[in-house]
């Protein structure tokens, strides 16, 4: 399904009039619409086409199709801009199958770690095997690194994935910063024993230790107001109804608007994990699987989005992003700024109920077009 999606996007890019379309060595779908003059810089944009399991259909894809629609209109009008447009459908952003994430956008900034290729999924398939099976040329991944001097910057359109714009009844939001985050894949180990014959004060219950940590994460994150902490996966391998859990696998996801705030939350949660394990006679492992710095929007690019939104007669509403996005990675080598589109159904995301309207998506296309026209007047 993943490869079929990439092929479909590449075909649609060709239909829109992109001059070059390719699926690169990490699985990104890349379309380029050339500038009016050879040698001109490019505007980089796009989002991811992978999804969480049982997720919504707008998360990621919206940020691929909005600039594709803009390029289609430029092509229909036989119009070239002083700069080119490079749209990337990133192959992986969600971190679902392996203990690594942002593989698609990471490759563009030279941040693809070859050690990731040895990671195994739940079925024991290594990332190397999966990529080779998909026909990708792993040896070419280092060649994907972009030279920031050839780009104006990076912009990304994305569904909000939260309730704020929906509650305010505002269709678009200008992103001020993307929260910093850290993820761990963890294991708590105790002693599996008979549920009927092991007294409560003799138990070394791994699952109860994780449950205690989950309640602490909830309390500690709430103290900061805008920090969040989640144990989204919690599993007792080979668990039975009448056995005290001897092992519990769990994930840990911590986020905050600044790196310092995230780091303080992380320190406290890991310290509590150690204290719980010691008090309950449990062992534990915590392997960091992802760390992303907070990514404030580049002021000049944020202002371009603000001018575009204002020109459409829409209230200019500024907001941080609690979710991580590919823009976080591009932020490391070039200026970036994002635009959010309102989500319906309470803004729910990572859920099939995720939705937005044709009108709001059209406003995003119009805002993107406005930014292109601003850049056209600014670019020699």
C-alpha positions in Angstrom: 0.0 0.0 0.0 2.9 2.4 0.8 4.6 1.8 -2.5 1.2 2.1 -4.4 0.6 5.4 -2.7 4.0 6.7 -3.8 3.3 5.7 -7.4 -0.2 7.3 -7.4 1.2 10.6 -6.1 4.0 10.5 -8.7 1.4 10.0 -11.5 -0.7 12.9 -10.2 2.4 15.1 -10.0 3.0 14.4 -13.7 -0.6 15.2 -14.5 -0.3 18.5 -12.7 2.6 19.5 -15.0 5.7 19.1 -12.8 8.9 19.0 -15.0 10.6 16.3 -13.1 9.1 13.6 -10.8 11.0 10.8 -9.0 10.8 8.4 -6.1 14.1 8.8 -4.4 16.3 6.3 -2.5 14.4 6.7 0.8 11.0 6.5 -0.8 10.2 10.2 -1.0 8.1 11.4 -4.0 9.8 14.5 -5.4 8.3 16.8 -8.0 10.0 19.9 -9.4 8.5 22.8 -11.3 11.4 24.7 -12.8 12.0 28.4 -12.4 11.6 30.9 -15.3 15.4 31.2 -15.6 17.8 28.3 -15.3 19.8 28.4 -12.1 17.1 30.0 -10.0 16.6 28.9 -6.5 13.7 26.7 -5.4 11.0 26.9 -2.7 10.9 23.6 -0.9 7.5 22.4 0.4 5.5 19.2 1.0 4.5 16.9 3.8 4.3 13.1 4.5 2.2 10.5 2.9 2.6 7.7 5.5 0.0 7.4 8.2 -0.5 6.0 11.6 -2.6 2.8 11.8 -6.3 3.5 11.4 -5.5 7.2 11.0 -7.2 10.0 9.1 -6.7 10.9 5.4 -5.7 14.6 5.7 -2.7 14.3 8.1 0.3 14.8 5.8 -1.4 14.4 2.4 -3.0 17.9 2.6 0.5 19.4 2.6 1.4 17.5 -0.6 -1.8 18.2 -2.5 -2.1 22.0 -1.7 1.2 22.9 -3.5 0.4 20.4 -6.3 -2.8 22.3 -6.9 -0.9 25.5 -7.1 1.6 24.1 -9.5 -1.2 22.7 -11.7 -2.7 26.2 -12.0 0.7 27.7 -12.9 1.2 25.0 -15.5 -2.3 25.6 -16.9 -1.6 29.3 -17.2 1.8 28.5 -18.8 3.4 30.6 -16.0 6.9 30.3 -14.5 8.0 32.1 -11.4 11.5 33.6 -10.7 12.1 30.5 -8.4 11.3 26.9 -8.8 8.9 24.8 -6.7 10.0 21.5 -5.2 7.2 19.5 -3.6 8.2 16.4 -1.5 5.9 13.7 -0.4 7.9 12.4 2.5 7.9 8.6 2.8 8.0 8.4 6.6 7.2 10.8 9.4 5.1 8.9 11.9 7.6 6.5 13.5 5.2 3.5 13.4 7.1 0.5 12.1 10.7 1.2 13.4 12.3 3.0 16.3 13.2 5.9 14.1 11.2 8.6 12.5 11.5 11.6 10.0 13.4 9.2 7.7 12.2 11.1 4.6 12.9 14.6 5.7 15.9 13.6 7.7 17.6 12.2 4.5 17.2 15.7 2.9 19.3 17.3 5.7 21.9 14.5 5.8 20.4 13.1 9.0 19.8 9.5 8.0 21.6 7.2 10.4 22.8 4.0 8.7 22.5 2.1 12.0 18.7 2.5 11.7 18.8 0.0 8.8 19.5 -2.9 11.3 16.4 -2.2 13.3 13.7 -4.9 13.2 10.0 -4.4 13.1 7.5 -6.6 15.1 7.9 -9.4 12.6 11.7 -9.4 12.7 12.1 -7.7 9.3 15.0 -5.2 9.3 14.5 -1.7 7.8 17.2 -2.7 5.2 15.2 -5.7 4.1 12.0 -3.7 3.9 13.6 -0.9 1.8 15.3 -3.4 -0.5 12.1 -5.3 -1.0 10.5 -1.9 -1.9 13.1 -1.5 -4.6 15.0 1.4 -3.0 18.7 1.9 -3.5 20.0 2.4 0.0 23.5 3.3 -1.1 22.1 6.5 -2.7 20.5 7.8 0.5 23.6 10.1 1.3 23.1 11.7 -2.1 19.7 13.1 -1.2 21.2 15.8 1.1 20.1 19.2 -0.1 22.3 22.3 -0.3 20.4 25.0 1.6 22.0 27.7 -0.6 19.9 26.5 -3.5 16.6 27.0 -1.6 14.6 30.1 -0.5 13.2 28.1 2.5 10.6 25.5 3.4 6.9 25.9 4.0 4.3 23.3 4.9 0.5 23.2 5.1 -1.0 20.8 7.6 -4.3 20.0 9.2 -4.2 21.3 12.8 -4.8 17.9 14.5 -6.3 19.7 17.5 -9.5 21.5 18.6 -8.3 25.1 18.8 -9.3 26.5 15.3 -12.5 24.5 15.3 -13.5 25.9 18.7 -12.7 29.5 17.6 -14.4 29.0 14.2 -11.3 30.2 12.3 -10.3 28.3 9.2 -6.6 28.9 9.2 -3.8 29.2 11.8 -0.3 30.6 11.4 2.2 28.5 13.3 4.7 30.2 15.6 6.7 27.2 16.7 6.7 23.4 16.6 7.1 21.8 20.1 10.2 19.9 20.9 9.8 16.2 21.6 11.5 13.1 22.8 10.4 9.4 22.6 11.5 6.3 24.4 10.9 2.6 23.8 10.9 1.0 27.3 10.7 -2.3 29.1 9.9 -3.0 32.8 10.9 -6.4 34.1 9.7 -8.1 37.3 8.8 -11.7 38.0 6.0 -13.7 36.4 4.2 -15.7 39.1 0.9 -17.3 39.9 -1.9 -14.7 40.3 -3.7 -16.9 42.9 -0.8 -17.9 45.2 1.5 -14.8 45.1 0.6 -12.5 48.1 0.2 -8.8 47.2 3.2 -7.8 49.2 5.5 -10.4 47.5 4.7 -9.4 43.9 7.1 -7.9 41.4 4.4 -6.8 38.9 6.0 -5.1 35.9 2.6 -3.8 34.5 1.7 -2.1 37.8 5.0 -0.4 37.8 4.3 1.1 34.4 0.8 2.0 35.5 2.2 4.0 38.4 4.6 5.8 35.9 1.7 6.6 33.6 -0.2 8.4 36.4 3.0 10.3 37.3 3.5 11.4 33.6 -0.1 12.7 33.6 0.5 14.7 36.8 3.9 16.0 35.9 3.1 17.2 32.3 0.0 19.0 33.6 2.1 21.1 35.9 3.6 22.9 32.9 0.3 23.7 31.4 1.4 23.2 27.7 3.7 20.2 28.2 2.2 16.8 27.3 3.3 13.3 28.1 1.9 10.0 26.8 2.4 6.3 27.3 0.7 5.3 24.0 1.8 1.6 23.9 1.6 -0.7 26.9 1.9 -4.5 26.3 2.4 -7.6 28.5 4.1 -10.1 26.2 2.6 -13.6 26.6 0.4 -12.3 29.4 -2.2 -14.6 30.9 -5.3 -13.8 33.0 -4.0 -15.7 36.0 -0.3 -14.6 35.8 1.3 -11.6 37.6 3.0 -9.7 34.7 6.7 -10.3 34.7 7.4 -8.0 31.7 5.8 -4.9 30.3 6.8 -3.1 27.1 5.8 0.5 26.9 6.4 3.7 25.0 7.0 7.2 26.3 6.3 10.4 24.3 7.2 13.8 26.0 6.7 17.2 24.3 7.0 20.9 25.2 7.1 24.3 23.5 10.8 24.8 24.4 13.7 22.4 24.6 14.5 23.4 28.2 10.9 22.7 29.3 10.9 19.3 27.5 14.3 18.4 29.1 13.0 19.2 32.6 10.0 17.0 32.0 12.2 14.2 30.6 14.6 14.4 33.6 11.7 14.1 36.1 9.9 11.3 34.3 13.1 9.2 34.0 14.0 9.8 37.6 10.5 8.7 38.7 10.9 5.6 36.5 14.1 4.7 38.3 12.5 5.3 41.7 9.4 3.2 40.9 11.7 0.3 39.7 13.8 0.5 42.8 10.9 0.6 45.2 9.1 -2.3 43.6 12.1 -4.5 42.9 11.8 -4.1 39.1 14.4 -3.8 36.4 13.9 -1.4 33.4 15.4 -0.3 30.1 14.6 3.0 28.4 15.9 3.4 24.8 15.6 6.8 23.2 14.1 6.4 19.8 13.6 10.0 18.7 14.6 13.5 19.8 13.5 16.6 18.0 14.4 20.2 19.0 11.7 22.8 19.1 11.4 24.7 15.8 10.3 28.3 16.0 9.1 29.7 12.7 11.4 32.1 10.8 9.9 35.5 11.3 10.0 36.6 7.7 8.3 33.4 6.5 5.7 33.5 9.3 4.9 37.1 8.2 4.3 35.9 4.6 1.7 33.5 5.8 0.1 36.2 8.0 -0.1 38.6 5.0 -1.6 35.9 2.9 -4.2 35.0 5.5 -5.1 38.7 6.1 -5.5 39.2 2.3 -8.1 36.5 2.2 -10.2 38.3 4.9 -9.5 35.6 7.4 -8.6 36.5 11.0 -4.8 36.1 11.6 -4.5 33.6 14.4 -1.1 32.6 15.7 -0.6 29.3 17.5 2.1 26.7 18.4 2.1 23.2 17.0 1.9 20.5 19.6 2.5 17.8 16.9 5.8 17.2 15.2 6.1 17.8 11.5 8.7 17.4 8.7 9.3 21.2 9.0 11.1 20.5 12.2 13.8 18.7 10.3 14.1 21.2 7.5 14.3 23.9 10.2 17.9 22.6 10.9 19.2 23.8 7.6 16.8 26.5 6.2 14.1 28.9 7.4 10.6 27.4 7.7 7.1 28.3 8.6 3.8 26.4 8.6 0.1 27.1 8.0 -2.7 25.1 9.8 -6.1 24.2 8.3 -9.0 23.8 10.7 -10.0 20.2 11.6 -13.7 19.2 12.1 -15.1 16.7 14.6 -13.5 18.6 17.5 -10.2 18.7 15.5 -9.6 14.9 16.1 -6.7 13.4 14.2 -4.9 10.0 14.1 -8.4 8.8 13.8 -10.7 8.0 10.8 -13.0 10.8 11.9 -10.3 13.4 11.0 -11.8 15.8 8.6 -11.8 19.3 7.1 -13.9 21.1 4.5 -13.4 21.8 0.8 -13.8 25.5 1.6 -11.0 25.5 4.2 -8.7 23.6 1.9 -9.4 26.1 -0.9 -8.4 28.9 1.5 -5.1 27.0 2.1 -4.5 26.8 -1.6 -5.3 30.5 -2.0 -3.0 31.4 0.9 -0.2 29.3 -0.6 -0.8 31.0 -4.0 -0.5 34.4 -2.2 2.8 33.4 -0.7 4.1 32.4 -4.1 3.1 35.8 -5.5 4.8 37.6 -2.6 8.0 35.6 -3.3 7.7 36.4 -7.0 7.8 40.1 -6.3 10.6 39.8 -3.8 12.8 37.5 -5.9 15.1 39.0 -8.5 
